[in-house]
Amino acid sequence: MIEAVSKSTIIGLKEVDFAWHAKANLTIKSGNLCVEEHEHVFIRGASGSGKSTLLNIIGGIVTPQRGQVEIVGQDFCQLKELQRDRLRADHIGFIFQQFNLIPYLSILENVTLPCRFSKLRRANAIERSGSVVEEAVYLLSRLYSKGRCSFHLTTSELSVGQQQRVAAARALIGQPQLIIADEPTSSLDYDAREAFMDLLFDEIKLSGSTLLYVSHDPTHQHLFNRVVDISAINPQQETDL
């Protein structure tokens, strides 16, 4: 049994150093960030400021060379790989900048995928909509409210904007405790962008999820409880993904 570090801290970074390889300069140096339960935090910063690297650390995709990474009450750096995978599957919905969809799966199959790896998220989806598929259709219908799309198409047949909507629905399904969004509206037109933001805030209000949203575009920062400049987290801004 893994003991919780803190009940109310959803994200806690303390003196984090990270470099992509031994001879590289540090991308994150002495990084610090604290996000409490139910907060909605907007992190702003230009390209090359370390935003995507920061999110990869928080999501447990990479491990820093120094410092503590506390996520959903657990010290990520102390967890074994399988424990880290389980925590991420159960508690984190990640909207990647590059989407990371599986091209040979249908839209519905991509959206429901987290529920195949997490019994918790599967149970949450079934409780709300009666089935995982119905929950996926509900989320997709919200995002495609201005147009029709066959949810049985493979994602390789979709435009970039359509793929971004699928990635958003996949992150939201099953009401994960933490939503991490990396430039989630960059490929969307105005109507699709507004539909996404409406759905995002409706879902986190319903589930009580914590939201960490990273963007160089300040258009929506007024919607958030707190706005943090990347320089306040990572004073050294040298490289990004």
KOLNURO-243739 format. One record per residue (C-alpha): x, z, y. Coordinates in steps of 0.1 Angstrom, whole numbers, padded with zeros to 4 digits, always signed. Each point is the difference from the previous one (the first is absolute). Example, Ala and Ser with C-alpha at 12.3 -4.5 7.8 and 13.67 -1.06 7.14 Angstrom:
BEGIN
+0123+0078-0045
+0014-0007+0034
//
This chain:
BEGIN
+0000+0000+0000
+0014-0011+0034
-0004+0027+0026
-0013-0010+0034
+0023+0003+0030
-0027+0002+0026
-0038-0003-0002
-0006-0015+0034
+0030-0022+0005
-0007-0035-0013
+0033-0015+0012
+0031+0020+0008
+0033-0017+0006
+0030+0023+0008
+0034-0012+0010
-0003-0032-0020
+0029-0025-0002
-0004-0033-0017
+0022-0031-0005
-0008-0030-0021
+0034+0001-0017
+0032+0021+0002
+0019-0021+0025
-0030-0007+0023
-0008+0019+0032
-0028+0025-0002
-0034-0016+0006
-0016+0035+0004
+0022+0028+0014
-0011+0036+0002
-0036-0011-0002
-0027+0026+0005
-0038-0004-0002
-0029+0024-0007
-0036-0012-0006
-0027+0025-0008
-0030-0005-0022
-0028-0022+0016
+0023-0012+0028
-0002-0037+0010
+0035-0009+0013
+0011-0032+0017
+0037-0007-0001
+0011-0027+0024
+0033-0018+0002
+0016-0034+0003
+0012-0021-0029
+0033+0013-0013
-0007+0036+0009
-0002+0013-0035
-0038+0001-0004
-0003-0017-0034
+0029+0020-0014
-0016+0032+0012
-0032-0009-0019
+0019-0009-0032
+0016+0035+0001
-0034+0017+0006
-0016-0021-0028
+0028+0010-0024
+0011-0036-0005
+0036+0009+0011
+0018+0034+0000
+0020+0012+0030
+0037+0010-0004
-0007+0033+0018
-0030+0021+0011
-0034+0010-0012
-0030-0022-0005
-0032+0021-0005
-0031-0021-0009
-0034+0014-0008
+0015+0034-0005
+0028-0011-0023
+0037-0005+0006
+0004-0037-0010
+0037+0002-0003
-0002+0027-0027
-0026-0019-0022
+0009-0020-0030
-0009-0037+0001
-0032+0003-0020
-0011+0029+0020
+0006-0020+0032
-0019-0029-0014
-0030+0022-0009
-0001+0017+0035
+0001-0034+0017
-0027-0015-0023
-0023+0029+0005
+0004+0008+0036
+0015-0029+0020
-0017-0032+0011
+0027-0024+0013
-0007-0031+0021
+0033-0018-0002
+0011-0024+0027
+0007-0026-0027
-0032+0009-0019
+0016+0001-0035
-0031-0015-0017
+0002-0013-0035
-0005-0038+0004
-0015-0008-0034
-0026+0028+0002
-0034-0005+0017
-0009+0016+0033
-0021+0026-0019
+0027+0007-0025
+0025+0006+0028
-0023+0024+0018
-0009+0020-0031
+0036+0002-0012
+0007+0036+0014
-0029+0013-0020
+0017-0012-0032
+0030+0022+0007
-0018+0030+0015
-0028+0018-0018
-0006+0020+0033
-0006-0031+0021
-0021-0016-0028
-0022+0031-0001
-0004+0000+0038
-0010-0037+0000
-0026+0005-0028
-0014+0031+0017
-0007-0019+0032
-0011-0034-0012
-0008+0003-0037
+0029-0021-0012
+0034-0010+0011
-0010-0037+0004
-0030+0009+0022
+0023+0021+0022
+0024-0029+0003
-0028-0024+0009
-0012+0024+0027
+0034+0002+0016
+0005-0037-0002
-0034-0007+0014
+0008+0021+0031
+0032-0019+0006
-0017-0034-0006
-0031+0007+0020
+0004-0030+0022
+0005-0025-0028
-0003-0006-0037
+0027+0001-0027
-0002-0001-0038
+0016+0032-0012
+0009-0017-0032
+0026-0022+0016
+0036+0008-0007
+0019+0013+0030
+0024-0030-0002
-0030-0021+0012
-0005+0021+0032
+0012-0004+0035
+0024+0027+0014
-0028+0016+0019
-0022+0002-0031
+0029+0015-0020
+0004+0027+0027
-0037+0010-0004
+0004+0002-0038
+0031+0023+0005
-0020+0022+0023
-0029+0004-0025
+0024+0008-0027
+0016+0028+0020
-0034+0015+0009
-0016+0000-0034
-0004+0034-0017
+0004+0019+0033
+0037+0009-0002
+0011+0031+0019
+0026-0019+0021
-0004-0036+0014
+0033-0017+0011
-0005-0032+0019
+0030-0022+0010
-0011-0026+0027
-0033-0003-0018
-0017-0024+0025
+0029-0023+0007
-0016-0030-0018
-0036+0005+0010
-0020-0017+0027
-0020+0021+0025
-0032+0003-0020
+0018+0008-0032
+0023+0025+0018
-0030+0019+0014
-0018+0000-0033
+0031+0014-0017
+0004+0028+0026
-0037+0009-0003
+0002+0002-0038
+0033+0019+0002
-0013+0028+0022
-0034+0001-0018
+0018+0005-0033
+0025+0027+0012
-0029+0018+0017
-0020+0000-0032
+0030+0011-0022
+0018+0022+0024
+0032-0020-0006
+0031+0003+0021
+0010-0033+0016
+0035-0011+0010
-0001-0034+0018
+0031-0018+0011
-0001-0030+0024
+0019-0016+0029
-0035-0009+0014
-0015+0028+0022
-0035-0015+0000
-0016+0026-0022
+0022+0030+0008
-0029+0016+0020
-0019+0005-0032
+0025+0025-0014
+0004+0038+0004
+0037-0004+0007
+0024-0027+0010
+0037+0003-0008
+0028-0023+0010
+0024-0008-0028
+0029+0012+0022
-0014+0035-0002
+0003-0002-0038
+0031-0021-0003
+0022+0002+0031
+0023-0026-0016
-0017-0033-0001
+0023-0025-0017
-0016-0020-0027
-0034-0004-0017
-0012-0017-0032
//
